[in-house]
Amino acid sequence: MQKKEPAFPSPTTDSASSAVRLAGFQFPTDTPSWRDWKWQIANRLTRLEQLEEAIRLTPSEREGIRLSGGRLSMGITPYYASLIDPLDPDCPIRRQAIPSAEEFTNSPYGMVDPLAEDSHSPVPGLVHRYPDRALLLISSHCAMYCRYCTRRRMVGEHGRAIPPQRLDEALDYLRSHGTIRDIIISGGDPLMLDDDVLEYVISSLRAIPHIEIIRIGTRMPVTLPYRITDDLCAMLRKYHPLYMSLHFTHPRDITPDVAEACGKLADAGIPLGSQTVLLKGINDSTAIIRELMHGLLKIRVRPYYLYQCDQVIGTGHFQTPVATGIRIMQELRGHTSGYAIPTFVIDAPGGGGKIPLNPDYVVASEDGRLILRNFEDRLFEYRESSHDFMLDNE
Ligand SMILES: *Cc1c(COP(=O)(O)O)cnc(C)c1O
């Protein structure tokens, strides 16, 4: 993509007023172009100088930005940057978006492709791990590059969209594999593509008789909510049943603009789910996850998965102990709406797929007698009638 100079005034202030400098980015948020998603993409923050004056960067961030050229470069939409607290180095928005030097330290179990997606790709761009569903990667770009990205090996590279020939190969594969009933369109972010390109892909998939449901995995409603236009929704609703998996990390991801975008999608009849990655120092507490899940339900997004952070090179500093996720699940179940509770999973290294992890609620089990623990830690006995029935009939 061509890089343009920002159309908004540089955050640098010649008046040298520290009040202005420390107030963060001075974006003209009231202009029509602010809500134009292409303007947002064209004006992404990609350079150290753009951040330097608006945010009090730490030495680690400065180093991280310098080192992060090439793959998974820094790229932050003005919208998402406007949510950053310029004075707080621990700001959860900031830590998702701004690289740090820790990305370039070695973590002991870091892998390039931890989910072995490349070796489960019968055709480049198509990951076929489960018999009945497949993942189609159609874009290698995103509006904002999450610093904990699992696909950092391929994201942010040149060549924005899947080449037409590769797409044809993927479609041929899908047409000839009748067991695939569920297709997930992902990337990068598929909503980086223009509506007409996206519609070509979706309509081609819809034309395959054995594909029952289509899902789109996107973070656009969070990082660039203005991408969710009326035109986009009008196009998508023609291809039901169509689901969307969104990606929320922190309660601060949910703004009025995000609520509006999710409302439009929900009104278009698209069931919305959210996938959240547990990240050290960003959202690894029950209070934050609970607040996020409650916030999601209010904007009609159903929590879907809570992920253990994949062991990708450069993300060691985000990893939490597995016990943290299990504890959070235990502190949610029974204490809030079942609808607010995602499934905690580890996507198994080596390509084993998603494996759910749960607190253990079965304390003991013997001869058709189970001792169960409830959410208040009280014990209950459950006798299996099927077990007695079996004995009676022996
Ligand atoms: C996550 C994933 C899916 C979908 O899994 P669900 O549990 O059905 O959401 C499919 N294929 C691949 C390769 C995946 O990583």
Ligand as a Chemical Component Dictionary entry (heavy atoms), coordinates in Angstrom:
data_LIG
# 
_chem_comp.id                   LIG 
_chem_comp.type                 NON-POLYMER 
_chem_comp.pdbx_formal_charge   0 
_chem_comp.three_letter_code    LIG 
# 
loop_
_chem_comp_atom.comp_id 
_chem_comp_atom.atom_id 
_chem_comp_atom.alt_atom_id 
_chem_comp_atom.type_symbol 
_chem_comp_atom.charge 
_chem_comp_atom.model_Cartn_x 
_chem_comp_atom.model_Cartn_y 
_chem_comp_atom.model_Cartn_z 
_chem_comp_atom.pdbx_ordinal 
LIG C1 C1 C 0 -10.166 -22.319 15.151 1  
LIG C2 C2 C 0 -10.117 -23.029 13.886 2  
LIG C3 C3 C 0 -11.283 -23.511 13.302 3  
LIG C4 C4 C 0 -12.653 -23.324 13.920 4  
LIG O1 O1 O 0 -12.767 -23.936 15.144 5  
LIG P1 P1 P 0 -14.150 -23.821 15.947 6  
LIG O2 O2 O 0 -13.885 -24.474 17.240 7  
LIG O3 O3 O 0 -15.185 -24.503 15.116 8  
LIG O4 O4 O 0 -14.460 -22.358 16.072 9  
LIG C5 C5 C 0 -11.179 -24.180 12.118 10 
LIG N1 N1 N 0 -9.988  -24.384 11.523 11 
LIG C6 C6 C 0 -8.843  -23.946 12.069 12 
LIG C7 C7 C 0 -7.562  -24.225 11.376 13 
LIG C8 C8 C 0 -8.868  -23.251 13.266 14 
LIG O5 O5 O 0 -7.733  -22.798 13.799 15 
# 
loop_
_chem_comp_bond.comp_id 
_chem_comp_bond.atom_id_1 
_chem_comp_bond.atom_id_2 
_chem_comp_bond.value_order 
_chem_comp_bond.pdbx_ordinal 
LIG C1 C2 SING 1  
LIG C2 C3 SING 2  
LIG C2 C8 DOUB 3  
LIG C3 C4 SING 4  
LIG C3 C5 DOUB 5  
LIG C4 O1 SING 6  
LIG O1 P1 SING 7  
LIG P1 O2 DOUB 8  
LIG P1 O3 SING 9  
LIG P1 O4 SING 10 
LIG C5 N1 SING 11 
LIG N1 C6 DOUB 12 
LIG C6 C7 SING 13 
LIG C6 C8 SING 14 
LIG C8 O5 SING 15 
# 
